[in-house]
Amino acid sequence: MNPYQHLASEYARFAKEGRSYPLGTFGPLPRPQIPPEAPKVLIFSPHPDDEVIIGGLAL
């Protein structure tokens, strides 16, 4: 048996199950108060889509 068959079938099952979930029923979250002395960061990315695709995980 292919070791990826279970992974692929579970992914398909989750996608099918997800179709029944309601969309757009959550209100906006409150913005947190950020103190003026909070640390700041500058992200330089030659390929900005890399961080957009995976979020901040790589950082």
N, C-alpha and C positions, 0 to 999 in steps of 0.2 A: 504494500500500500504506500502511496506517495505520502511523505510526511507533511506536505502542505495541503493535502486534501481537506483535513479537518479545519485548518485555519481558514481556507477559502470558503468552506461551507458555513462555518460560523459567521464569517464576515457577511455572507449573503443573507443569512438568517437575521442578523442584527439590522441590516439595511431594510429588509422586508418588514421587520417588527417596527422600525423607526418610522415607517410611513403612517402608522396609526397614531403617532404622538401629536398632540396639538401644537400649533405654531403661533407665536406672537401673543401668548397669554401672560407674559411676564412684564411687569412695569420696570421703568428704568431704576437702576441702583443709585443710591445717593453717592455723591462725590465725596471722598474723604478729605478732611482738612489736612493740608500739608504745611507744616511749619516753615517759615521763611529760611531757617537755618538748616533745613533738611539737606542731606547730601544730593549732589546732582551728578548726572552721568551724560556723556556724549558718546553715542554709538556711531562709529564710522564703518560703513559696510560697502565695499566695492560692488557687491551683488545684493542689493537690498531685499530682493525677493527671497533670499535664503532665510533670513530671520523672520520674514512675514509668514513663510510656509510653516516653519517649525516653532514659532514663538520665541521666547527668550531662553529656551532650553539650552541652546548652544553657548549662550553667554554664561 
